[in-house]
Amino acid sequence: MSRILILGAGGIARETAAELLSRNHDVTVGSRSGKWRGGVVLEEASQEIIPERYRVLKNAEHRVLDASNAGQLTEASAGFDAIVNAMNPANYGEWAKTWPPINNAVLAAASHHGLKLVITGNLYGYGKVSAPMTESTPLRPNGTKGAVRVQMWEDALAEHRAGNLRVAEVRSSDYLGVDIADQSYLGSFLIKPVSHGKTAWLPVGRKNAPHTWTSVRDAGRLIARIAELEHDDAAWGHPWHAPSAPAVSFQLVAEQVAQMTGHVARVREVPAGAIGAASLFVPILRELKETKHQFEEPFVMDDSAAREYFGMSETPWKETLREVVGSLG
């Protein structure tokens, strides 16, 4: 049994904790609130919509923790075997300010104790691509968010190569899952309206462009699997792509949701001019400018390396989709 400190209390943290607890590890969750954030595991949530795998979450210990405070984090992480950075600062436009102190504190704590560190990553660092992304795809970010994530990985890798810690990064495409249904682009802009018989309006993206979606559950499973590895395992020092379902288009997802719910699949693309005007008043639309290419052209992630090395596969797509549709009511 390992002692693992998970930083963050959102969807990825929950899925990682659930997987680790089911494998009999000792899990502590550190966050500013000291409790799970949002999602379907809140005390007032209907028991009927809580996935069975979440039942073990009651066994996790919670601590109030400021992960940007290096001294506090170093003290709090004493006695642990691994740290999982499952945080995701909500204000994307401020990442250049919010991420560096957090990443520096995490690296300081992990290096001080010689811990294993698993970072929850994404695909922003690859920038615009014209072929399926592998872990060997060059890191060429085309914006601030991608540049921040690349710097985080390079700083962590430098500590790894210096022998101060063991690090790996689990990179996922855009998330989909029961616990973040209202927070994900696919869930809020397409699945929810279609499942309620309404037209889905896409503020960004082409409805027929194939796109890889990663189940939050599968990202958590891979993070947990890596966190429990021995220090000398060959998996350390590398990024890994989370096993994900084959790429699908918005239109196909809409048709699948419509079939599940008995509605008609109607998907429309919002004219670019309208989005440009709206972005003057809606911050999140301005932030989508950096990543809109991911939804306008084929955006496919190759996860074969993790499948082969860890012997893992993704949760069946229809299973994930049904779970999300059910959670949206």
Contacts in CASP RR format, 6 or more apart in sequence:
PFRMAT RR
TARGET T0000
AUTHOR 0000-0000-0000
METHOD contacts of the structure
MODEL  1
MSRILILGAGGIARETAAELLSRNHDVTVGSRSGKWRGGVVLEEASQEII
PERYRVLKNAEHRVLDASNAGQLTEASAGFDAIVNAMNPANYGEWAKTWP
PINNAVLAAASHHGLKLVITGNLYGYGKVSAPMTESTPLRPNGTKGAVRV
QMWEDALAEHRAGNLRVAEVRSSDYLGVDIADQSYLGSFLIKPVSHGKTA
WLPVGRKNAPHTWTSVRDAGRLIARIAELEHDDAAWGHPWHAPSAPAVSF
QLVAEQVAQMTGHVARVREVPAGAIGAASLFVPILRELKETKHQFEEPFV
MDDSAAREYFGMSETPWKETLREVVGSLG
1 24 0 8 1.000
1 25 0 8 1.000
1 26 0 8 1.000
2 25 0 8 1.000
2 26 0 8 1.000
2 81 0 8 1.000
2 82 0 8 1.000
2 227 0 8 1.000
2 228 0 8 1.000
3 25 0 8 1.000
3 26 0 8 1.000
3 28 0 8 1.000
3 79 0 8 1.000
3 80 0 8 1.000
3 81 0 8 1.000
3 82 0 8 1.000
4 20 0 8 1.000
4 25 0 8 1.000
4 26 0 8 1.000
4 27 0 8 1.000
4 28 0 8 1.000
4 80 0 8 1.000
4 81 0 8 1.000
4 82 0 8 1.000
4 83 0 8 1.000
4 84 0 8 1.000
4 227 0 8 1.000
4 228 0 8 1.000
5 28 0 8 1.000
5 29 0 8 1.000
5 30 0 8 1.000
5 76 0 8 1.000
5 77 0 8 1.000
5 80 0 8 1.000
5 82 0 8 1.000
5 83 0 8 1.000
5 84 0 8 1.000
6 13 0 8 1.000
6 16 0 8 1.000
6 17 0 8 1.000
6 20 0 8 1.000
6 27 0 8 1.000
6 28 0 8 1.000
6 29 0 8 1.000
6 30 0 8 1.000
6 83 0 8 1.000
6 84 0 8 1.000
6 86 0 8 1.000
7 13 0 8 1.000
7 30 0 8 1.000
7 31 0 8 1.000
7 65 0 8 1.000
7 67 0 8 1.000
7 83 0 8 1.000
7 84 0 8 1.000
7 85 0 8 1.000
7 86 0 8 1.000
7 87 0 8 1.000
7 106 0 8 1.000
8 29 0 8 1.000
8 30 0 8 1.000
8 31 0 8 1.000
8 37 0 8 1.000
8 67 0 8 1.000
8 86 0 8 1.000
8 87 0 8 1.000
9 29 0 8 1.000
9 30 0 8 1.000
9 31 0 8 1.000
9 33 0 8 1.000
9 34 0 8 1.000
9 35 0 8 1.000
9 36 0 8 1.000
9 37 0 8 1.000
9 62 0 8 1.000
10 36 0 8 1.000
10 37 0 8 1.000
10 38 0 8 1.000
10 39 0 8 1.000
10 86 0 8 1.000
10 88 0 8 1.000
10 179 0 8 1.000
10 180 0 8 1.000
11 39 0 8 1.000
11 86 0 8 1.000
11 179 0 8 1.000
11 180 0 8 1.000
11 216 0 8 1.000
12 86 0 8 1.000
12 88 0 8 1.000
12 120 0 8 1.000
12 175 0 8 1.000
12 216 0 8 1.000
12 219 0 8 1.000
12 220 0 8 1.000
12 223 0 8 1.000
13 29 0 8 1.000
13 31 0 8 1.000
13 36 0 8 1.000
13 84 0 8 1.000
13 86 0 8 1.000
14 36 0 8 1.000
14 39 0 8 1.000
14 41 0 8 1.000
14 54 0 8 1.000
14 57 0 8 1.000
14 179 0 8 1.000
15 179 0 8 1.000
15 216 0 8 1.000
15 217 0 8 1.000
15 219 0 8 1.000
15 220 0 8 1.000
15 221 0 8 1.000
16 84 0 8 1.000
16 86 0 8 1.000
16 219 0 8 1.000
16 220 0 8 1.000
16 223 0 8 1.000
16 224 0 8 1.000
16 227 0 8 1.000
17 27 0 8 1.000
17 29 0 8 1.000
17 57 0 8 1.000
17 60 0 8 1.000
18 53 0 8 1.000
18 54 0 8 1.000
18 56 0 8 1.000
18 57 0 8 1.000
19 53 0 8 1.000
19 220 0 8 1.000
19 221 0 8 1.000
19 223 0 8 1.000
19 224 0 8 1.000
19 225 0 8 1.000
20 27 0 8 1.000
20 224 0 8 1.000
20 227 0 8 1.000
20 228 0 8 1.000
21 27 0 8 1.000
21 56 0 8 1.000
21 57 0 8 1.000
21 59 0 8 1.000
21 60 0 8 1.000
22 53 0 8 1.000
22 56 0 8 1.000
23 224 0 8 1.000
23 228 0 8 1.000
25 224 0 8 1.000
25 228 0 8 1.000
27 59 0 8 1.000
27 60 0 8 1.000
27 61 0 8 1.000
28 60 0 8 1.000
28 61 0 8 1.000
28 62 0 8 1.000
28 63 0 8 1.000
28 80 0 8 1.000
29 36 0 8 1.000
29 60 0 8 1.000
29 61 0 8 1.000
29 62 0 8 1.000
29 63 0 8 1.000
30 62 0 8 1.000
30 63 0 8 1.000
30 64 0 8 1.000
30 65 0 8 1.000
30 67 0 8 1.000
30 76 0 8 1.000
31 37 0 8 1.000
31 62 0 8 1.000
31 63 0 8 1.000
31 64 0 8 1.000
31 65 0 8 1.000
32 64 0 8 1.000
32 65 0 8 1.000
32 66 0 8 1.000
33 64 0 8 1.000
34 62 0 8 1.000
34 63 0 8 1.000
34 64 0 8 1.000
34 65 0 8 1.000
35 62 0 8 1.000
36 42 0 8 1.000
36 57 0 8 1.000
36 62 0 8 1.000
39 45 0 8 1.000
39 179 0 8 1.000
39 180 0 8 1.000
40 49 0 8 1.000
40 50 0 8 1.000
40 51 0 8 1.000
40 54 0 8 1.000
40 178 0 8 1.000
40 179 0 8 1.000
40 327 0 8 1.000
41 50 0 8 1.000
41 54 0 8 1.000
41 57 0 8 1.000
41 179 0 8 1.000
49 178 0 8 1.000
49 326 0 8 1.000
49 327 0 8 1.000
51 178 0 8 1.000
51 323 0 8 1.000
53 217 0 8 1.000
63 76 0 8 1.000
65 72 0 8 1.000
65 73 0 8 1.000
65 76 0 8 1.000
66 72 0 8 1.000
66 73 0 8 1.000
67 73 0 8 1.000
67 85 0 8 1.000
67 87 0 8 1.000
67 102 0 8 1.000
67 105 0 8 1.000
67 106 0 8 1.000
68 98 0 8 1.000
68 101 0 8 1.000
68 102 0 8 1.000
68 105 0 8 1.000
69 105 0 8 1.000
70 104 0 8 1.000
70 105 0 8 1.000
70 108 0 8 1.000
70 109 0 8 1.000
71 105 0 8 1.000
71 108 0 8 1.000
71 109 0 8 1.000
73 105 0 8 1.000
73 106 0 8 1.000
73 108 0 8 1.000
73 109 0 8 1.000
74 105 0 8 1.000
74 108 0 8 1.000
74 109 0 8 1.000
74 112 0 8 1.000
74 113 0 8 1.000
76 109 0 8 1.000
77 83 0 8 1.000
77 109 0 8 1.000
77 110 0 8 1.000
77 113 0 8 1.000
77 115 0 8 1.000
78 113 0 8 1.000
79 113 0 8 1.000
80 113 0 8 1.000
80 115 0 8 1.000
81 115 0 8 1.000
81 116 0 8 1.000
82 115 0 8 1.000
82 116 0 8 1.000
82 117 0 8 1.000
82 118 0 8 1.000
82 227 0 8 1.000
82 228 0 8 1.000
83 106 0 8 1.000
83 109 0 8 1.000
83 110 0 8 1.000
83 115 0 8 1.000
83 116 0 8 1.000
83 117 0 8 1.000
83 118 0 8 1.000
84 117 0 8 1.000
84 118 0 8 1.000
84 120 0 8 1.000
84 223 0 8 1.000
84 227 0 8 1.000
85 102 0 8 1.000
85 103 0 8 1.000
85 106 0 8 1.000
85 117 0 8 1.000
85 118 0 8 1.000
85 119 0 8 1.000
85 120 0 8 1.000
86 120 0 8 1.000
86 223 0 8 1.000
87 102 0 8 1.000
87 120 0 8 1.000
88 120 0 8 1.000
89 95 0 8 1.000
89 98 0 8 1.000
89 99 0 8 1.000
89 102 0 8 1.000
91 98 0 8 1.000
92 145 0 8 1.000
92 284 0 8 1.000
92 287 0 8 1.000
93 144 0 8 1.000
93 145 0 8 1.000
93 283 0 8 1.000
93 287 0 8 1.000
95 144 0 8 1.000
95 145 0 8 1.000
95 148 0 8 1.000
96 144 0 8 1.000
96 148 0 8 1.000
99 148 0 8 1.000
99 149 0 8 1.000
99 152 0 8 1.000
100 148 0 8 1.000
100 151 0 8 1.000
103 152 0 8 1.000
103 155 0 8 1.000
103 156 0 8 1.000
104 155 0 8 1.000
106 117 0 8 1.000
107 117 0 8 1.000
107 155 0 8 1.000
107 156 0 8 1.000
107 159 0 8 1.000
107 165 0 8 1.000
109 115 0 8 1.000
110 116 0 8 1.000
110 117 0 8 1.000
110 159 0 8 1.000
110 164 0 8 1.000
110 165 0 8 1.000
110 167 0 8 1.000
111 159 0 8 1.000
111 164 0 8 1.000
111 165 0 8 1.000
114 164 0 8 1.000
114 165 0 8 1.000
114 166 0 8 1.000
115 165 0 8 1.000
115 166 0 8 1.000
116 165 0 8 1.000
116 166 0 8 1.000
116 167 0 8 1.000
116 227 0 8 1.000
116 229 0 8 1.000
116 231 0 8 1.000
116 236 0 8 1.000
117 156 0 8 1.000
117 165 0 8 1.000
117 166 0 8 1.000
117 167 0 8 1.000
117 168 0 8 1.000
118 167 0 8 1.000
118 168 0 8 1.000
118 169 0 8 1.000
118 170 0 8 1.000
118 223 0 8 1.000
118 226 0 8 1.000
118 227 0 8 1.000
119 152 0 8 1.000
119 153 0 8 1.000
119 156 0 8 1.000
119 167 0 8 1.000
119 168 0 8 1.000
119 169 0 8 1.000
119 170 0 8 1.000
120 169 0 8 1.000
120 170 0 8 1.000
120 172 0 8 1.000
120 219 0 8 1.000
120 223 0 8 1.000
121 149 0 8 1.000
121 169 0 8 1.000
121 170 0 8 1.000
121 171 0 8 1.000
121 172 0 8 1.000
122 149 0 8 1.000
122 171 0 8 1.000
122 172 0 8 1.000
122 173 0 8 1.000
123 133 0 8 1.000
123 171 0 8 1.000
123 172 0 8 1.000
123 173 0 8 1.000
123 294 0 8 1.000
123 299 0 8 1.000
123 301 0 8 1.000
124 141 0 8 1.000
124 143 0 8 1.000
124 145 0 8 1.000
124 146 0 8 1.000
124 149 0 8 1.000
124 290 0 8 1.000
124 291 0 8 1.000
125 139 0 8 1.000
125 140 0 8 1.000
125 141 0 8 1.000
125 146 0 8 1.000
125 147 0 8 1.000
125 149 0 8 1.000
125 150 0 8 1.000
126 133 0 8 1.000
126 137 0 8 1.000
126 138 0 8 1.000
126 139 0 8 1.000
126 140 0 8 1.000
126 141 0 8 1.000
127 140 0 8 1.000
127 141 0 8 1.000
127 142 0 8 1.000
127 143 0 8 1.000
127 146 0 8 1.000
127 293 0 8 1.000
128 140 0 8 1.000
128 142 0 8 1.000
128 293 0 8 1.000
128 297 0 8 1.000
129 137 0 8 1.000
129 299 0 8 1.000
130 297 0 8 1.000
131 137 0 8 1.000
132 300 0 8 1.000
132 301 0 8 1.000
132 302 0 8 1.000
133 241 0 8 1.000
133 300 0 8 1.000
133 301 0 8 1.000
133 302 0 8 1.000
134 241 0 8 1.000
134 302 0 8 1.000
134 304 0 8 1.000
134 305 0 8 1.000
135 171 0 8 1.000
135 238 0 8 1.000
135 239 0 8 1.000
135 240 0 8 1.000
135 241 0 8 1.000
135 305 0 8 1.000
139 150 0 8 1.000
139 153 0 8 1.000
141 147 0 8 1.000
141 149 0 8 1.000
141 150 0 8 1.000
142 290 0 8 1.000
142 293 0 8 1.000
143 290 0 8 1.000
144 290 0 8 1.000
145 287 0 8 1.000
145 290 0 8 1.000
145 291 0 8 1.000
146 290 0 8 1.000
153 169 0 8 1.000
153 239 0 8 1.000
156 165 0 8 1.000
156 167 0 8 1.000
156 169 0 8 1.000
157 167 0 8 1.000
157 237 0 8 1.000
159 165 0 8 1.000
159 167 0 8 1.000
160 166 0 8 1.000
160 167 0 8 1.000
160 236 0 8 1.000
160 237 0 8 1.000
166 231 0 8 1.000
166 236 0 8 1.000
166 237 0 8 1.000
167 236 0 8 1.000
167 237 0 8 1.000
168 226 0 8 1.000
168 235 0 8 1.000
168 236 0 8 1.000
168 237 0 8 1.000
168 238 0 8 1.000
168 239 0 8 1.000
168 240 0 8 1.000
169 238 0 8 1.000
169 239 0 8 1.000
169 240 0 8 1.000
170 219 0 8 1.000
170 220 0 8 1.000
170 222 0 8 1.000
170 223 0 8 1.000
170 226 0 8 1.000
170 239 0 8 1.000
170 240 0 8 1.000
170 241 0 8 1.000
170 242 0 8 1.000
171 239 0 8 1.000
171 240 0 8 1.000
171 241 0 8 1.000
171 242 0 8 1.000
171 301 0 8 1.000
172 214 0 8 1.000
172 218 0 8 1.000
172 219 0 8 1.000
172 241 0 8 1.000
172 242 0 8 1.000
172 244 0 8 1.000
172 301 0 8 1.000
173 211 0 8 1.000
173 212 0 8 1.000
173 213 0 8 1.000
173 214 0 8 1.000
173 244 0 8 1.000
173 299 0 8 1.000
173 301 0 8 1.000
174 184 0 8 1.000
174 185 0 8 1.000
174 186 0 8 1.000
174 211 0 8 1.000
174 212 0 8 1.000
174 213 0 8 1.000
174 214 0 8 1.000
174 294 0 8 1.000
175 184 0 8 1.000
175 213 0 8 1.000
175 214 0 8 1.000
175 215 0 8 1.000
175 216 0 8 1.000
175 219 0 8 1.000
176 184 0 8 1.000
176 186 0 8 1.000
176 187 0 8 1.000
176 213 0 8 1.000
176 214 0 8 1.000
176 215 0 8 1.000
176 216 0 8 1.000
176 320 0 8 1.000
176 321 0 8 1.000
176 324 0 8 1.000
177 184 0 8 1.000
177 215 0 8 1.000
177 216 0 8 1.000
177 217 0 8 1.000
177 320 0 8 1.000
177 323 0 8 1.000
177 324 0 8 1.000
177 327 0 8 1.000
178 323 0 8 1.000
178 324 0 8 1.000
178 326 0 8 1.000
178 327 0 8 1.000
179 216 0 8 1.000
179 327 0 8 1.000
180 216 0 8 1.000
181 187 0 8 1.000
181 188 0 8 1.000
181 191 0 8 1.000
181 192 0 8 1.000
181 324 0 8 1.000
181 327 0 8 1.000
181 328 0 8 1.000
182 188 0 8 1.000
182 192 0 8 1.000
182 328 0 8 1.000
185 204 0 8 1.000
185 295 0 8 1.000
186 213 0 8 1.000
186 250 0 8 1.000
186 253 0 8 1.000
187 324 0 8 1.000
187 328 0 8 1.000
189 200 0 8 1.000
189 201 0 8 1.000
189 202 0 8 1.000
189 203 0 8 1.000
190 200 0 8 1.000
190 202 0 8 1.000
190 250 0 8 1.000
190 253 0 8 1.000
190 254 0 8 1.000
190 257 0 8 1.000
190 267 0 8 1.000
191 253 0 8 1.000
191 257 0 8 1.000
191 321 0 8 1.000
191 324 0 8 1.000
191 325 0 8 1.000
191 328 0 8 1.000
192 328 0 8 1.000
193 199 0 8 1.000
193 200 0 8 1.000
193 201 0 8 1.000
194 200 0 8 1.000
194 254 0 8 1.000
194 257 0 8 1.000
194 258 0 8 1.000
194 261 0 8 1.000
194 263 0 8 1.000
194 265 0 8 1.000
194 266 0 8 1.000
194 267 0 8 1.000
195 257 0 8 1.000
195 260 0 8 1.000
195 261 0 8 1.000
195 263 0 8 1.000
195 325 0 8 1.000
195 326 0 8 1.000
195 328 0 8 1.000
195 329 0 8 1.000
196 263 0 8 1.000
196 328 0 8 1.000
197 261 0 8 1.000
197 263 0 8 1.000
197 264 0 8 1.000
198 266 0 8 1.000
199 266 0 8 1.000
199 267 0 8 1.000
199 268 0 8 1.000
200 250 0 8 1.000
200 254 0 8 1.000
200 266 0 8 1.000
200 267 0 8 1.000
200 268 0 8 1.000
201 268 0 8 1.000
201 269 0 8 1.000
201 270 0 8 1.000
202 250 0 8 1.000
202 267 0 8 1.000
202 268 0 8 1.000
202 269 0 8 1.000
202 270 0 8 1.000
202 295 0 8 1.000
203 270 0 8 1.000
203 275 0 8 1.000
203 278 0 8 1.000
203 285 0 8 1.000
203 288 0 8 1.000
204 270 0 8 1.000
204 275 0 8 1.000
204 285 0 8 1.000
204 288 0 8 1.000
204 292 0 8 1.000
204 295 0 8 1.000
204 296 0 8 1.000
205 250 0 8 1.000
205 269 0 8 1.000
205 292 0 8 1.000
205 295 0 8 1.000
205 296 0 8 1.000
206 250 0 8 1.000
206 269 0 8 1.000
206 295 0 8 1.000
206 296 0 8 1.000
206 297 0 8 1.000
207 249 0 8 1.000
207 250 0 8 1.000
207 251 0 8 1.000
207 254 0 8 1.000
207 267 0 8 1.000
207 268 0 8 1.000
207 269 0 8 1.000
208 249 0 8 1.000
208 250 0 8 1.000
208 251 0 8 1.000
209 249 0 8 1.000
209 250 0 8 1.000
209 295 0 8 1.000
209 296 0 8 1.000
209 297 0 8 1.000
209 298 0 8 1.000
209 299 0 8 1.000
210 247 0 8 1.000
210 248 0 8 1.000
210 249 0 8 1.000
210 298 0 8 1.000
210 299 0 8 1.000
210 300 0 8 1.000
211 247 0 8 1.000
211 248 0 8 1.000
211 249 0 8 1.000
211 250 0 8 1.000
211 294 0 8 1.000
211 295 0 8 1.000
211 298 0 8 1.000
211 299 0 8 1.000
211 300 0 8 1.000
212 244 0 8 1.000
212 245 0 8 1.000
212 246 0 8 1.000
212 247 0 8 1.000
212 299 0 8 1.000
212 300 0 8 1.000
212 301 0 8 1.000
213 244 0 8 1.000
213 245 0 8 1.000
213 247 0 8 1.000
213 248 0 8 1.000
214 242 0 8 1.000
214 244 0 8 1.000
214 301 0 8 1.000
215 244 0 8 1.000
215 245 0 8 1.000
215 314 0 8 1.000
215 315 0 8 1.000
215 320 0 8 1.000
217 315 0 8 1.000
217 320 0 8 1.000
218 242 0 8 1.000
218 243 0 8 1.000
218 244 0 8 1.000
218 312 0 8 1.000
218 314 0 8 1.000
218 315 0 8 1.000
219 242 0 8 1.000
220 242 0 8 1.000
221 243 0 8 1.000
221 312 0 8 1.000
222 240 0 8 1.000
222 242 0 8 1.000
222 243 0 8 1.000
222 306 0 8 1.000
222 310 0 8 1.000
222 312 0 8 1.000
225 310 0 8 1.000
225 312 0 8 1.000
226 235 0 8 1.000
226 240 0 8 1.000
229 235 0 8 1.000
229 236 0 8 1.000
235 309 0 8 1.000
235 310 0 8 1.000
240 305 0 8 1.000
240 306 0 8 1.000
240 309 0 8 1.000
240 310 0 8 1.000
241 301 0 8 1.000
241 302 0 8 1.000
241 303 0 8 1.000
241 305 0 8 1.000
241 306 0 8 1.000
242 303 0 8 1.000
242 306 0 8 1.000
243 303 0 8 1.000
243 306 0 8 1.000
243 307 0 8 1.000
243 312 0 8 1.000
243 313 0 8 1.000
243 314 0 8 1.000
244 301 0 8 1.000
244 303 0 8 1.000
244 314 0 8 1.000
245 314 0 8 1.000
245 315 0 8 1.000
245 316 0 8 1.000
245 317 0 8 1.000
245 320 0 8 1.000
246 317 0 8 1.000
247 298 0 8 1.000
247 299 0 8 1.000
247 300 0 8 1.000
247 301 0 8 1.000
248 317 0 8 1.000
250 267 0 8 1.000
250 295 0 8 1.000
251 265 0 8 1.000
251 267 0 8 1.000
253 321 0 8 1.000
254 265 0 8 1.000
254 266 0 8 1.000
254 267 0 8 1.000
255 265 0 8 1.000
256 318 0 8 1.000
256 321 0 8 1.000
257 263 0 8 1.000
257 265 0 8 1.000
257 321 0 8 1.000
257 325 0 8 1.000
258 264 0 8 1.000
258 265 0 8 1.000
260 321 0 8 1.000
260 322 0 8 1.000
260 325 0 8 1.000
261 325 0 8 1.000
275 285 0 8 1.000
276 285 0 8 1.000
278 285 0 8 1.000
279 285 0 8 1.000
279 286 0 8 1.000
279 288 0 8 1.000
279 289 0 8 1.000
293 299 0 8 1.000
303 314 0 8 1.000
306 312 0 8 1.000
307 313 0 8 1.000
END
